[in-house]
Amino acid sequence: MTPLRDNPISPTVDFDRDGVQHGFLKLPYSRDDSAWGAIMIPLTVVKNGAGPTALFTGGNHGDEYEGPLALTKLARELDVEQVRGRVIIVPFMNLPAVHAGTRTSPIDRGNLNRSFPGRPDGSVTEKIADYFQRTLLPMADLVLDIHSGGKTLDFLPFAACHLLPDKAQQARCEAGMRAFAAPYCMQMLELDAVGMYDSAAEQQGKVFVTTELGGGGSSTAKSLAIAERGVRNLLIHFDMLEGELERSESVILDMPDDGCFLCSESDGLLEMCKDLGETVQTGELVARVHDARRTGVAPVEYRARRGGLISARHFPGRVQSGDTLAVIAEVVG
């Protein structure tokens, strides 16, 4: 088997040095307007002596803004004297996508959250994934990746973790999820976990927490406040930051199987008949999709496959066959 080559990304910071460092992950990228150019992914390292390492990321998808905003503020405000261990903050993980305001990279159309373990000799997105896979994740004990719905989904604001084979690891992830103190906590089921950053972190035994904090391709004062409270709570919970947990009651949700997902089988205009946070019963009407090509045609109706809480919905008014219209989660606590 051919050994993997070194990743071309180089940090402009010293991960082992105490203090606060603001720098970059420098990824050489030769292009039409800069033959010897580079993509400069900002990062901050805050280190104070021995202790665990937290890796906090936002901008995995470029149209999700709570993570980049909360983490840029954390990078500017975190007091190194109150930190124990090391906090690595990467607010714009997929920088080309963040600059474009798109889910995927405009350079190679790479979806970073589906590109792991990546390749050091692959596309730009694969090189970023490989650097996290082989350099940053092995450093970390705690990993937080902040997501929201981007331009095409809207969510109830929740922190989430996954079912894991290692129940002790799962318990640590659940404790982190609860400490984040979002209004909702979700035992999350992925439609396709292959290539996910989540899976890469979990397979390395890390405590991994993720979120979905809203959507619609923007942020709100409320969703950003949840993110800011959550990142500090996580550091306090893992004894990496001085202070008291800012507690909040959370509704505990579960996605036990793919019956949670309501998928469109038609194209057209979306009429939501239930809003986020509403309770539905099995068989209850959730949405209609109206034909946008002619009049006099009855809309296609979509009904709940299970009872529960509407925890996510398609955001724009137009849908295509295959789009997720809604996610119905069970309330378990």
C-alpha positions as CSV (number, residue, x, y, z in Angstrom):
1,M,0.0,0.0,0.0
2,T,1.4,3.4,-1.0
3,P,1.8,5.7,2.0
4,L,-0.1,9.0,2.1
5,R,2.1,12.0,1.1
6,D,2.3,15.0,3.4
7,N,-0.5,17.4,3.3
8,P,0.5,20.7,1.6
9,I,-1.4,22.8,4.2
10,S,0.9,24.5,6.7
11,P,-0.1,26.4,9.8
12,T,1.3,29.9,10.5
13,V,0.9,29.3,14.3
14,D,2.7,27.0,16.7
15,F,0.1,24.7,18.2
16,D,2.3,24.0,21.2
17,R,3.0,27.6,22.2
18,D,1.2,29.1,25.2
19,G,-0.7,32.3,24.7
20,V,-3.1,33.6,22.0
21,Q,-2.2,33.2,18.3
22,H,-4.2,34.4,15.4
23,G,-3.0,32.9,12.1
24,F,-3.9,30.8,9.1
25,L,-3.9,27.3,7.6
26,K,-2.1,28.1,4.4
27,L,-3.2,25.9,1.4
28,P,-1.2,26.5,-1.8
29,Y,-3.6,27.0,-4.7
30,S,-2.3,27.9,-8.1
31,R,-5.0,29.6,-10.2
32,D,-5.5,32.1,-13.1
33,D,-5.2,35.2,-11.0
34,S,-2.3,34.0,-8.7
35,A,0.1,31.3,-10.0
36,W,1.7,30.9,-6.6
37,G,-1.3,31.8,-4.6
38,A,-2.8,30.2,-1.5
39,I,-6.1,29.8,0.4
40,M,-5.6,31.3,3.8
41,I,-8.0,29.7,6.3
42,P,-8.1,31.8,9.5
43,L,-7.6,30.1,12.9
44,T,-6.9,31.0,16.5
45,V,-5.1,28.9,19.1
46,V,-5.5,29.8,22.7
47,K,-3.3,27.7,25.0
48,N,-2.5,27.9,28.7
49,G,-0.4,25.0,30.0
50,A,-1.2,21.3,30.0
51,G,-4.8,20.1,29.6
52,P,-7.2,18.8,27.0
53,T,-7.6,20.2,23.5
54,A,-10.9,21.5,22.1
55,L,-11.4,21.9,18.4
56,F,-14.3,24.3,17.5
57,T,-15.3,24.7,13.8
58,G,-17.8,26.7,11.9
59,G,-18.3,27.3,8.1
60,N,-18.2,23.6,7.3
61,H,-21.0,24.7,4.9
62,G,-20.5,28.2,3.6
63,D,-24.2,29.4,3.9
64,E,-24.5,28.7,7.7
65,Y,-23.6,31.7,9.9
66,E,-24.0,31.0,13.6
67,G,-20.8,29.1,13.8
68,P,-18.6,31.6,12.0
69,L,-20.0,34.5,14.0
70,A,-19.9,32.9,17.4
71,L,-16.4,31.5,16.9
72,T,-14.9,34.7,15.5
73,K,-16.3,36.4,18.6
74,L,-14.9,33.7,20.8
75,A,-11.5,34.0,19.2
76,R,-11.4,37.7,19.9
77,E,-12.7,37.5,23.4
78,L,-11.4,34.3,25.0
79,D,-9.2,35.1,28.0
80,V,-6.1,32.9,28.0
81,E,-5.7,33.3,31.7
82,Q,-9.0,31.6,32.3
83,V,-8.3,28.7,29.9
84,R,-6.9,25.3,30.9
85,G,-5.4,23.4,28.0
86,R,-5.8,24.4,24.4
87,V,-8.6,25.7,22.3
88,I,-8.3,25.6,18.5
89,I,-10.8,27.8,16.7
90,V,-11.5,27.5,12.9
91,P,-14.5,29.7,12.2
92,F,-14.4,29.3,8.4
93,M,-13.5,25.6,7.9
94,N,-14.5,25.6,4.2
95,L,-13.3,29.1,3.4
96,P,-14.1,29.2,-0.3
97,A,-17.7,28.2,0.4
98,V,-18.0,30.8,3.1
99,H,-16.7,33.6,0.7
100,A,-19.2,32.4,-1.9
101,G,-22.1,32.0,0.6
102,T,-22.7,28.5,-0.8
103,R,-23.1,25.0,0.8
104,T,-20.2,23.6,-1.3
105,S,-16.9,25.0,-2.5
106,P,-17.1,27.1,-5.7
107,I,-13.7,25.8,-6.6
108,D,-14.4,22.0,-6.8
109,R,-18.1,21.8,-5.7
110,G,-16.8,19.8,-2.8
111,N,-19.1,19.3,0.2
112,L,-16.6,19.3,3.0
113,N,-18.9,17.5,5.4
114,R,-19.0,14.6,3.0
115,S,-15.3,14.6,2.0
116,F,-13.6,12.7,4.9
117,P,-11.1,11.2,5.2
118,G,-10.0,13.4,2.3
119,R,-6.8,13.2,0.3
120,P,-3.5,15.1,0.6
121,D,-3.2,15.0,-3.2
122,G,-6.9,15.5,-4.0
123,S,-9.0,18.6,-4.7
124,V,-9.0,21.7,-2.5
125,T,-11.9,20.3,-0.4
126,E,-10.2,16.9,0.0
127,K,-7.0,18.5,1.1
128,I,-8.8,20.5,3.8
129,A,-10.6,17.3,5.0
130,D,-7.3,15.4,5.0
131,Y,-5.6,18.1,7.2
132,F,-8.4,17.9,9.7
133,Q,-8.4,14.1,9.6
134,R,-4.7,13.5,10.1
135,T,-3.5,16.7,11.9
136,L,-6.2,18.5,13.8
137,L,-8.6,15.7,14.9
138,P,-5.7,13.7,16.5
139,M,-4.8,16.7,18.6
140,A,-8.4,17.1,20.0
141,D,-10.3,15.6,22.9
142,L,-13.5,17.6,22.4
143,V,-14.8,18.6,18.9
144,L,-17.7,21.0,18.2
145,D,-18.9,21.6,14.7
146,I,-21.6,24.3,14.5
147,H,-24.2,23.9,11.8
148,S,-27.6,25.5,10.9
149,G,-29.9,24.9,7.9
150,G,-28.2,27.1,5.4
151,K,-30.3,28.4,2.5
152,T,-32.5,25.3,2.1
153,L,-33.5,24.1,5.6
154,D,-34.8,25.6,8.8
155,F,-34.5,23.9,12.2
156,L,-35.6,24.2,15.7
157,P,-32.4,25.2,17.5
158,F,-30.8,22.0,18.8
159,A,-27.5,20.5,19.9
160,A,-27.0,16.9,18.7
161,C,-25.0,13.8,19.1
162,H,-25.2,10.3,17.6
163,L,-25.7,6.7,18.7
164,L,-22.2,5.2,18.9
165,P,-21.0,1.6,19.4
166,D,-18.9,2.8,22.3
167,K,-21.5,3.6,25.0
168,A,-19.0,5.3,27.3
169,Q,-18.0,7.6,24.4
170,Q,-21.7,8.2,23.6
171,A,-22.4,9.2,27.2
172,R,-19.6,11.8,27.1
173,C,-21.0,13.2,23.8
174,E,-24.5,13.3,25.3
175,A,-23.2,15.1,28.4
176,G,-21.6,17.7,26.1
177,M,-24.8,18.0,24.1
178,R,-26.8,18.8,27.2
179,A,-24.1,21.2,28.5
180,F,-24.4,23.2,25.3
181,A,-27.9,24.1,26.6
182,A,-29.7,24.7,23.4
183,P,-33.5,24.8,23.6
184,Y,-33.6,21.3,22.1
185,C,-31.2,18.3,22.2
186,M,-31.4,15.7,19.4
187,Q,-30.3,12.1,19.2
188,M,-29.6,12.6,15.5
189,L,-30.0,10.2,12.6
190,E,-28.1,11.0,9.4
191,L,-29.6,10.2,6.0
192,D,-26.0,9.3,4.9
193,A,-23.1,9.4,7.3
194,V,-20.5,8.3,4.8
195,G,-17.6,10.8,4.6
196,M,-18.9,13.0,7.4
197,Y,-16.7,15.1,9.6
198,D,-18.9,13.8,12.5
199,S,-18.0,10.2,11.7
200,A,-14.3,11.0,11.3
201,A,-14.2,12.5,14.8
202,E,-16.3,9.8,16.4
203,Q,-14.2,7.0,14.8
204,Q,-11.1,8.6,16.5
205,G,-12.8,8.3,19.8
206,K,-13.4,12.1,20.3
207,V,-16.3,13.7,22.2
208,F,-18.2,15.1,19.3
209,V,-21.1,17.6,19.5
210,T,-22.8,19.3,16.6
211,T,-25.8,21.6,16.2
212,E,-28.5,22.8,13.9
213,L,-29.4,26.4,15.1
214,G,-31.9,27.8,12.6
215,G,-31.6,28.3,8.8
216,G,-32.8,30.3,5.9
217,G,-29.3,31.3,4.9
218,S,-28.9,33.8,7.7
219,S,-28.7,34.1,11.5
220,T,-30.8,35.7,14.2
221,A,-30.0,37.4,17.4
222,K,-31.6,34.4,19.2
223,S,-29.7,31.7,17.2
224,L,-26.4,33.5,17.6
225,A,-27.0,33.9,21.4
226,I,-27.6,30.1,21.6
227,A,-24.3,29.5,19.8
228,E,-22.3,31.9,22.0
229,R,-23.7,30.4,25.2
230,G,-23.1,26.9,23.9
231,V,-19.4,27.3,23.1
232,R,-18.6,28.7,26.5
233,N,-20.7,26.2,28.3
234,L,-18.9,23.3,26.6
235,L,-15.5,24.7,27.7
236,I,-16.8,25.2,31.2
237,H,-18.4,21.7,31.3
238,F,-15.1,20.1,30.3
239,D,-13.2,22.1,32.9
240,M,-11.3,24.1,30.2
241,L,-12.6,27.5,31.1
242,E,-13.3,29.2,34.4
243,G,-16.9,30.2,35.1
244,E,-20.4,28.9,35.7
245,L,-22.6,27.1,33.3
246,E,-25.4,29.2,31.9
247,R,-28.1,26.7,32.1
248,S,-31.3,26.4,30.1
249,E,-34.0,23.8,30.0
250,S,-33.8,21.6,26.9
251,V,-36.5,19.4,25.2
252,I,-34.9,16.0,24.4
253,L,-35.7,14.7,20.9
254,D,-35.0,11.5,19.1
255,M,-34.9,10.5,15.4
256,P,-35.3,6.7,15.8
257,D,-35.5,5.7,12.1
258,D,-36.0,7.1,8.6
259,G,-39.7,7.4,9.2
260,C,-38.8,10.8,10.6
261,F,-38.0,12.2,7.2
262,L,-40.9,13.4,4.9
263,C,-39.6,13.4,1.3
264,S,-41.1,15.1,-1.7
265,E,-41.8,13.0,-4.7
266,S,-42.9,16.0,-6.8
267,D,-41.7,19.4,-8.0
268,G,-43.6,22.6,-7.3
269,L,-44.4,25.2,-4.7
270,L,-44.4,24.2,-1.1
271,E,-47.3,24.9,1.2
272,M,-46.4,24.0,4.8
273,C,-49.5,23.1,6.7
274,K,-47.6,22.7,10.0
275,D,-44.9,25.0,11.4
276,L,-41.7,24.3,13.2
277,G,-42.3,23.2,16.8
278,E,-45.9,22.0,16.1
279,T,-46.9,18.5,17.1
280,V,-48.4,16.2,14.5
281,Q,-50.0,12.8,14.7
282,T,-49.4,9.9,12.3
283,G,-51.3,10.5,9.1
284,E,-51.8,14.2,9.7
285,L,-51.3,16.6,6.8
286,V,-47.9,18.3,7.0
287,A,-47.4,19.8,3.6
288,R,-48.8,20.2,0.0
289,V,-46.7,20.6,-3.2
290,H,-48.6,22.6,-5.8
291,D,-47.9,22.3,-9.6
292,A,-46.3,25.5,-10.8
293,R,-46.7,24.7,-14.5
294,R,-50.5,24.7,-14.8
295,T,-53.7,25.5,-13.0
296,G,-56.6,23.1,-12.2
297,V,-54.3,20.4,-10.8
298,A,-54.8,19.2,-7.3
299,P,-51.7,19.5,-5.1
300,V,-49.8,16.5,-3.8
301,E,-50.4,16.0,-0.1
302,Y,-47.7,14.7,2.3
303,R,-48.7,13.3,5.6
304,A,-46.8,12.4,8.7
305,R,-45.3,8.9,8.8
306,R,-45.1,9.1,12.5
307,G,-46.3,11.3,15.4
308,G,-44.0,13.9,16.9
309,L,-42.6,17.4,16.7
310,I,-41.8,19.2,13.5
311,S,-38.1,19.8,14.1
312,A,-37.0,20.8,10.5
313,R,-38.5,22.0,7.3
314,H,-37.6,22.8,3.8
315,F,-37.0,26.5,3.6
316,P,-37.4,28.0,0.1
317,G,-40.9,28.1,-1.4
318,R,-40.0,25.9,-4.3
319,V,-39.2,22.2,-3.9
320,Q,-37.9,19.4,-6.2
321,S,-38.5,15.7,-6.1
322,G,-36.2,14.2,-3.5
323,D,-36.1,17.2,-1.2
324,T,-36.8,16.7,2.5
325,L,-40.0,18.6,3.3
326,A,-39.9,18.1,7.0
327,V,-38.4,16.1,9.8
328,I,-40.6,14.8,12.6
329,A,-38.8,13.9,15.8
330,E,-40.1,12.1,18.9
331,V,-40.1,14.0,22.2
332,V,-38.5,11.7,24.8
333,G,-37.8,14.1,27.6
